Amino acid sequence: METVFPGGVRSQHSASLEGFPEGVRSQHSASLEESKKKLNQQLKTKYLRLTKQVRPIPFIKDTRSIDKVFTEVGMNYKPVGEDEPWQRMNSHHEIPMGTIGQSRINIIEGDAGYGKSMLSLRLVHDWCTRDQVDQCSQLSNIDILIHLNLRQLGGVASIYEAIVKCLLPLDSSIKESDVKQLLQNEDIRTLLLFDAYDEYPDKDKEDNFVSHILQEKLLQHVKVLLTTRSSCIPEGCDGLTGRIKLTGFDGRAREDYVRKVVTKGDEEATQKILTQFNTNATLADICQAPLLFVIYAHSAHKAEINIDFRSVTEFFRCMVKCFHHHIRNKAQTKPTAEEQAQFQKFEDNHDTLDRLAYEALCAENQQLTWDRDICARKLGKEFYKRHTDIGILVEEEVINSNILSQPDPYKTEVRLFHKLACEWYAAHYFVKRLRSSPSSLPENLVDLMDPSELQHVYRFACGLDTIAARQVLDLLKQKRDCNSLAVLCALEQTDEAGDVLDTVRDLVSRDVIIGEEDSRLLQRTTIELVQRACQDEIPVSRLQLKMCFKRFDVTSSCIVLRSDFRLANLKTLQVLHIQAKYTDGEITRDELLGLLQTCEGLTELRIDSRSFLLPLSIPPETIPPSLKRRNINILYVRWRGLVYRLSFEHGQWEIHDQPADYPLVVNIHQGHSQLEQEWCLHQELMMAAEAGVTISTLRLIGSFNTVADNSQSIILTSGLTIPVLLTLQKLMIEDSNINQEMFIRILSYVKECPQMTTLRFEVSQLPDVVDPEQIPSQLKQRGLEVLYDRENGLVYRLSFDHGQWEIHDQRAYSSLDVVIDQSDSQLEQEWCLQELKMAAEADIHDQHADQSFYVEIDQGQSQLEQEWCLQELKMAAEAGVTICALLLGVSFNTVADNGQSIILTSGLTIPGLPTLQELYIEETNINQEMFIKILSYVKECPQMTWLHFVDSQLPGVVDPEQIPSQLKQQGLEVLYDRRSGLVYRLSFDHGQWEIHDQRADSSLNVSIDQSDSQLEQEWCLQELKMAAEAGVKIHVLSLVDSFNTVADNSQLITLTSGRTIPVLQTLLQLDIWETDINQEMFIKILSYVKECPQMTTLLFWDSQMPDVVDPEQIPSQLEQRGLKVHSWKHGYLDFETGRWKLSDRVAKISSRIVVKGLYQRILSTNFGGSEETRQAQEVPPEVDG
């Protein structure tokens, strides 16, 4: 059993009030809690109003709640670390919130219109309603959520100021100092949700509070979610943050949105919209951006529209026209001819708005909003009113940074409904300048209007005007990494102008790249560009497929991408470069030859892949003569550093190149396919050895089987053999059980490899002693090191002189953790004791700096492994090596009468360990006498500062007179980790247990079963009392067959054992199992519940209940409180009628045994309060019997 334990990391408590009397600290804590509660109430009021004012598109005037319109978009998550691959996410509930093992800061990125702001509103809504519905989101663990739209915070210097001014009401009594105190408190779990960083006016200023938070100069403990365009990631965040990329709508999401929001369940209307939409594949790719599909779907539902779109420009032009026509058609009276002309004028003539949008985007700090009065004056009141009525212009209230000190520091500004719309109008002015006076454009235009951030300005400009398109493409040549954008811009030109071919020729003369992360529109457009060039006999210099290659289809002679797009007729392609590092699969001989014949002009094919395999060889007679004459350079780059070239002459691979100073490391894993193992063996190991290439390391991971009798080869589990390798330097064997005979065979093989200097075994089982007479003498002369890397972190070296293992090098950070389990074999336990002894007597060779050194003895380990563990313990203790922790699972038996040693269940003994720091004892029943014996043993370990009992049964009170006085002076802490989620500490002064720590993100769950021992029931009652007195929330109290009655005064529950439970002020949910409840007893229980002010749920599991309850006897306070009363058999109680109502979810459940077993198993989990636990407790889980 692999046991994870803290390794010396202890809970640190805030010391801000250290030295103050307990009463002062309690008063401060209560005041802080009250401030948090008040802040959350005001935030929720603001947020709920905000999330109910959603308008999917401009011309829809009626607002809707975010939960009524939100539809899941595609999302990929990339954890911290450059080499981590993107992982698909199925729901916004999976978005990480900086919990354990996750990055504190996560960035949600996506292109324009991909739903970043809608997603942030949905997260805000989920947080506000987390107590009302079942959720699996990590938001349930967030105490305070701060949602700020950064677009509105230009000039605001402090986050505390932004919160007070933007989120709280004008008459709020909460001051900036109060907000600061709450956000700086590390015990309060806070999430900052920053929306629209790409539109933040101060993002380019060095001194802004957002940068300070991201760079950990401010609020280093808070969790951060930030939304931004992919082209505008904050500086310094690469590699340090988690990344969530929005990938847009797929077919399922589009269908869900139409049915849920547009047609509201009208199936005929739904199918009409989708059928029309699916007739245009280009339209489907354009509408991968959710905003564009939403605009299309609502517009198509309102009126018949032409869907023959070939570019984004055509699509957006049509949608803007729909906006204008919709507002015109909604007029109550038919407009006059003069009014019609006025409407058309406003639709066609928008020069002033074009200029405003262009200047806003070109500004050094983009300012996408304008003062309402100034904007209305510039545009003209009629034009302004028309566009605000349509919804193209949107008014919003923002902070006026010039009057922040005033009570009402707000002003009304106006903006275009989306930044994409701003780019649309800016493109019109951009075109006008390109056509009229291109020389007047600033030389650094591509810096002012960064193409990576404002790609749609350039794309719209190319679609609006052919002459401007040529100049745009010339501008893009000045900027690096703009090839993909240039492709999109070129394909915006839908006419057949003669210079289109010139544009195509220019674009394919450079590297053309199709990447897995490219949008479907970009992939489709790039494919069209390449195929247009091949069709018109234009040479395509180089095509690079980055992580998107899937296979070559021999039948249709085309390349198939992972998006299922196809590339065919690539007759003018010169160089094809396929990168498929994360793709498993292979290219067969027929597929490879078919690919080469399809690309008639190909001169080089290069395939870079970690696990994409090519044939080991190709019979020369199967290679067509035409291919041989073309002399194509076929390169295969394996991730291990070697580059191979296929020789057409004999159909074999040859080493083409080895990067300088790049070590050749070959891993052969048991899970590898036969072809992969053959590649490793024949094409890498043997070819390298024959060519004199140094093989730095050969790792056999679970794949080692044996050594041939003549010692000339290693035989793998697959049956393949590895001959003697003359250039091999290091051999590593992992996950193998090796006895004495096999160990000598391996040494005999090593003797035949003249350059080998290291033989290393990891996570294997070896003999603890080797006969030195059988060790080949040449190995010692060669200077070979034989190392054994144990799981605990120590590395041992074999002494050739006496066949014993030695610890090989001691470092300042070396420490030893030892785990001895009852289930460990005799040999494994002896190894642990031997390790302690060896660590004391010898030097440590190696220990990983980032982990604790421990020895673990597990039930599943062999006798040999257990003996190793005991050996490690003894060696470390005798050598003075610090033993960080010793963990005894169910292997603890007793302590010797003299208190000098621990006796294990196996009979082995652990002496007093002078360097032991922490001792863990798990799953053991310990009475008063044994507890004192353990303390006596601890007294013999002078460096021990922590004695920790986990999931054990201990006495509820310890006689303080029997506690050795030296322990207190030693600074020892005695801790008891209960399954309920609380950790208790023993007070040496009075022998009582006190609450030491409550695990982060958990609640207290207590289950009292009739079958529990007397000691266990007493402990449960003690836990309940201590938690209630300390203000710790008791999430669930479950009485399993143990409920008896309620006292007449309603202040006590009496158990079947006779023990009583008083009123619990912090109890949230009470569950009663398998009890027959009559009318009188039911009212008594409700009366008890009334006295528990925080209780919101009362559940009866498999209990017999009265069919009807007199509603007059039900305390009125319970309904006002929102109490929910559920019965497993009967449903939920209607307080008004006193009758039970059966819900659909409960009606599905038919197996009480399965459900009860699941429920009790959840409650017995070590870490209570998980999301699974909460869902199972709040509503009975749906289990199909």
Protein Blocks (a to p, Z undefined) as FASTA:
>chain_A
ZZddekopacdddfklgoiafklmmmmmmmmmmmmmmmmmmmmmmmmmmmmmccfbfklm
bdcdfklmgccdddddddehjklccdddfbfklpcghiahiafbdcddddehilmmmmmm
mmmmmmmmmmmpccfbfklmpmbdcdddfklmghiabfklmmmmmmpcfklcbdfklmmm
mmmpmkbccddddehkllmmklmpmbdfklmmmnopgoklbccdddddfklccehkgopa
ccdddebjafklmmmmmmmmmnnopaklmmmmmmmmmmpmklmmmmmpmklmmmmmmmmm
mpccdfbbfbfklmmmmmmmmmmmmmmmmpmbdcdfklmmmmmmmmmmcmkmmmmmmmmm
mpmbacfbdcfklmmmmnopklmmmmmmnomaccdddddfklmmpmblcccddddfbfkl
mmmmmmmmmmmmmmmmmmlpcfklmmmmgfklmmmmmmmmmmmpmklmmmmmmmmmmpgh
ilmmmmmmmmmpmbfcfklmmmmmmmmmpccdddfklcfklmmmmmmmmmmmmmnopacf
bacdehkafbdcfklopacdfkopacehilkbfbdcdddfkbgcdddfklmmmmmmmmmm
bcbdcdddfklccdfbdcfklpcfklmmnopacddddfkopacdddfklopacdfbdceh
iacdddddfkbcfklmmmmmmmmmmmmmmnopacfbacdehkafbdcfklpaccdfkopa
cdddfkbfbdcdehiacdfklmmmmmmmmmmmmkbcbdcdehiacdfbdcfklpcfklmm
nopacddddfkopacdddfklopacdfbdcfklccdddddfklcfklmmmmmmmmmmmmm
mccfbdcfkbccdddddfkbcfklmmmmmmmmmmmmmnopacfbacdfklbfbdcfklpa
ccdfkopacdddfkbfbdcdehiacdfklmmmmmmmmmmmmkbcbdcdehiacdfbdcfk
lpcfklmmnopacddddfkopacdddfklopacdfbdcehiacdddddfklcfklmmmmm
mmmmmmmmnopacfbacdehkafbdcfklpaccdfkopacdddfkbfbdcdehiacdfkl
mmmmmmmmmmmmkbcbdcdehiacdfbdcfklpcfklmmnopacddfknopadfknopac
ddfklmmpcbfklmmmmmmmmmmpmbghiaklmmmmmpccdddZZ
